Amino acid sequence: MKLLLNRQVLAGAAVVTLLSVVGCASSGPAASSAPSGSTFGVNATGTVQFWARTVSKTLAQKLVSEFNATHKNLQVKLTLTSINDDVTSLATSIRAGDPPDVVGLNDIDVPAFTKTGSFLDLTSAIDKLPYKQDLSPGHMGLAAYNGKQYGVPYWGDFSVLWYNKNLFKEAGLNPNDPPTTYAQILSDAQAINKLGHGVNGFTFAGDCQGCLGFTVQPGIWADGSHLTNGGISNQTANIAGNTALEKALTLYREIWTQHLAPDNDRTDDGTTWGEDFVAGKIGIMPGGYGQVVDLAKPSQLGSELMDSPLPGSNGGYSTFDGGDDFVIPAAAKNPSGAWEFIQWVLQTAQQDQYPNLGATPIRTDVLTPAFSAAHPLDAVPLKALAQGYAPPTLVYDQMFNQAGGPWFQMFTTAVYDGNMTLALQQGQSGLSRLLQQATQ
Amino acid sequence: MILVSPAFALVAVFVLFPLGFAVYISLTDWPLIGPYHFIGGANYSELIHDPGFVHSVLFTLIYTAIVTGPILVVGYAMAVLVRANRRGAVFFRTAFFLPFIVGLATESFMLLLELQPDSGAADYVLSKLGLAHENTAWTVQYNLALTAICVFVIWFASGLTMMILMAGMQGIPRELYEASEVDGATWWQKERRITLPLLRRNIALALIISVIGSFLAFNQFYILTEGGPGTSTQPVVMWIYEEAFVQYHLGYATAGAIALVIVVGIISAAQFYLLRDDRAVKR
């Protein structure tokens, strides 16, 4: 019976979750605004229910612990949610009319909720923040809808270009001169590849759709282009004739055909992504800042493994503004307490602690000379933050994170099959179809 | 009636009500969040014309057709090997059943690592035997991925079939074999004339479990190929999962789930009918 049970577990869980998601209420909440009075978020009392994804566990636990220790009249109760069902859990709680007071929600998932008026409009409260213009633009963009702001950044998961200083030196390259153009990436990778003895110049997770979206797109943005045009309610695909995209795909095609990356990159679905880099076998790896910090030994960071901004084709740089936004559900019971907690987290005293908790701050004004000296590696994504971006769309997962999605189909056809024309056609038609469905 | 009422109440609360509610959801355009509308059978008519759904159903049928026979044959062969209580039988029973005990998800992750080009054991061993290139990318090509998953599932699931058939074999009275031996029956004649007919109900059970399991296949595809390349190895349960929890089309996904329940129900009923034991019915 276990065969049946094993296979039915996920299917059954899916059905149960599906039923629980939909089983409580019949309509979405009406949009509401945060009170504009001066008492909102000031000297609140009671309890704040805070849901954070498990990926920010260390950060969330530390912040909550410190907040509770210093705010006797307002206590935050933390609940960690699985990264696989945090969206459906939140939707269920909102439908049931019993949502948490504040949520750390994956920023790319925010638009699906703002469109339905599920979150409190925080525009007036955010306008009062003196550092509003310093908040991560990508995070802010994903929480904006129809001219209103429904969230602020919570923590950042940014993409950077990692490189191995030892291998640079061994290959006769300047270890303090990381690549800043596609041509340099290619030539540096070629030089490192020549070292042999199992060393490759470059690596990428070639079967991980999300990883590729996270690391390839910033180069396109650095070149001043995006893959979609327009706001989330009238978006169109911008693939056909997109030279910045073509250059990025050509770079990866060259890397692949010249065998500058390990053969097993083709099947790396992200499970082993970065392991060869921290093992000292790879010269250059576009990846997450926190990803390598988590994988590497502390002694390697800075001395052997170093990061730099992800470059565009011919200079410029950008980063994927990943991570989470703080949002307050419209039916939250203690929105004032939630906003007080959020404001406290956004203060520089708390932001300065982020690097030691494995995260990057989300305020650009935190990047001071003292910060750079204390955290040279984390200063890189923080510097890139001002140029960062994340595509605000209702269908990010469908476009970029699925094996059958148009992004990966386009990448596969261009890079592995070498058919750029067909790849761009597939990308244009695939993205257009999903965007049309989303805006119907 | 009073005696069965607790059981009926449990079935009503945990089976009938959710099922009925799921049917209702499948008749709406239920989104992740926000209002929904009753749309009648529109989801079902869209399903029929949805190339993604149709492809996933066809792929599931192909996958089921490929693995069902070998699971039965291999399971039967293993049952024959270990049914007698001779020396070493317990060891082999355990060894054959172990893959099933460890679990499909764990083994899928292990296989994913072993199928990696360059570093995985599969390419190393097969290349030494001259059966594959040392850098074969198993999980990103349709034929290779399907082959690898089918071989893996046959290895995984045959143990359960072995247990079901072995239990049936051990329940067959020894006198029948002794009488046939007196009459000069060969091993094959005993197998064909005694064992197989008396195992009819066990075979039916093993087949039904195997076919339902194949129709509900998810873990191995989700872990090993994520349905790729493209959606070529996407079984129907993964299609439902992605419609519900990636696309957030909950009403539409539920219609797919209901359609799957109906198809599995029909196939199971057909199997029960075709493999029914007339003598058992008469009793």
Interface residues (C-beta under 8 A of the other chain):
Chain A: M1 K2 L3 L4 N6 R7 Q8 L10 A11 A14 V15 V16 T17 L18 L19 V21 V22 G23 S26 S27 G28 D85 V87 T88 A91 I94 R95 A112 F113 T116 S118 D207 P262 D263 N264 R266 T267 D268 D269 T271 T272 D397 Q398 N401 Q402 A403 G404 F408 Q409 T412
Chain B: P18 F21 A22 I25 W30 P31 L32 I33 G34 P35 Y36 G52 F100 I101 G103 L104 A105 F109 L112 L113 L115 Q116 P117 D118 S119 G120 N135 A137 W138 T139 V140 A157 L160 I209 S210 I212 G213 L216 A217 F218 N219 Y222 T225 E226 G227 G228 P229 G230 T231 Q234 V237 I240 Y241 E242 A244 F245 V246 Q247 Y248 L250 A253 T254 A257
